[in-house]
Amino acid sequence: MLEQLMIFKPRKGYKVNTFTNHEIDQIFLLRESLEIACVPFIVQIIDENHIHDLKAIIEKQIKAAQNDDYYTFMLLDKSFHTYLMEIIQFELFLKSYNVQHDLSILIGTQGLKSQGRMIEVIDEHNEIIKALSYKSEEAIVNTMKSHLEKSMTAFKVK
């Protein structure tokens, strides 16, 4: 999938690939499938130290948003989501997830530039943390799905 990031144009060189809305749907479906499958395992392990670590990532996202640093913001977004798989030691999931999220980083910068989207992402991440702290599988799944749906919508070509 990563080979699709760059396209060779004869006599022009390389350019970053753009993705259709259908491809964006697929990227987010794969992300959602992986993230939601982890929830029952996360609920069993997550503790206050993990919650603290997630909040620290959000604090860095706030600084990136204040500086309009979209790339750093997206990297921190990836850190937030992959951290959940790291605490349950789902290395095989992480390998697959990293490919999907790297594609999200590529397409995500434009989505973040929409009015207030970075602040919305921070709010959505805080809602995920709240659900995680209650260890409510249903609330975690609902907040994750809502977050991914909003992100996917922001990333789509209008």
Secondary structure, DSSP 8 states (H G I E B T S, - for coil): -GGGGEEEETTTEEEE----HHHHHHHHHHHHHHHHHHHHHHHHH--HHHHHHHHHHHHHHHHHHHTT-HHHHHHHHHHHHHHHHHHTT-HHHHHHHHHHHHHHHHHHHHHHTSTTHHHHHHHHHHHHHHHHHHT-HHHHHHHHHHHHHHHHHHHS--
